[in-house]
Amino acid sequence: MNPAPGYGNPDLKLTGAFYQGYGIRVEGDEVIKDSDVEYADDLFLKYGNAIGQLDEQRHEQYVEEELAPTLYEKVREQTGLI
C-alpha cells in the first residue's frame, strides 16, 4: 500500500499501532523487542530481528546526526570535557 519502502520490503508502519506499542527491554544479556498489539508475535516470527533495525546508510546517518551529538553533549555536561 505504501510504495516508499520499495517493492519486496514490508511496511510495518501501516497504521502505526505496532510501533506505538513497540518497546525494548534488557533481561540479563538479552535484548527483548516487543509490542502490545495482538499480532506482534506473528510479525516477530515472520521478520525476526529485522524489526527495528536500521540499514547501513540510515545507521550511519543516525549515529552522525543524532547519537554522536547527543552523546558528546551529555559527556560535556557531566565531565566538562570534549
N, C-alpha and C positions, 0 to 999 in steps of 0.2 A: 504494500500500500504506500510506503514511503520510499521513493527512489533514491534518497540521499545516501543510504548505506551502500548502494550498489548491488547489482544482480548477484544473487547467491549469498549475500550477507544478511543475517536475520536482523530485524529491527525489533529489539526487545523493549522499546520505549513507545509502543503503540498508543497506550492510554496513559502511561506514566505511573500506573498503580504499582507495578513491580518495583520500580526504582524509588518510589515514595516510601515503600515499606522495606527497602533494602538496607542492610547493615552488615558490619563486620565486627567480629569479636575474636579475642585470642583465648584459647584454652590450652594451657601448657605450651607445647611447641607448635600447636596447630592454629592456623588462621581459618575461622569459620565464616563463610558468606551465607547470608540468609535473607529472606524477605517474608513479610507476613501475609502475602496473597496466597490463596489456596492452591494455585498452580505452580508455586515456586519450586517444589521438589521436581516436578516434571521438567522445568526449564534447566535446573541444575543437572539432572540426569542427561538431558539432551546436549547441553552446551558446556557443562563442566566448569573448569576454572577460567574459561574464556570470558565468562560473565564478569564484568567489572575491570577487565584488563585493558590497558592502552596499547595500541600498536606502537612500533618503534618511533615513528615520527611524532605522534602525539605524546608519547612518554618523554622524549627529549624536550618538546615544547613545554610540557607541564613542569619538568624539572627546571628549565631555564627561566620560565616566566612566572611561575607560581611558587614552587617549592624552595628553590635556592634563595630568592629574595626574602621570603618569609623566614627561612632558617637563619639567614645572615642577620636579619633584624632582631630575632629572638636572642641569638648569641650576643649581639651588640648590647641589647638591653640588659642581659644578665651578667655579662663579663666586662663590658666596656671595650672589648677587643674588636678587631676587624676594621 
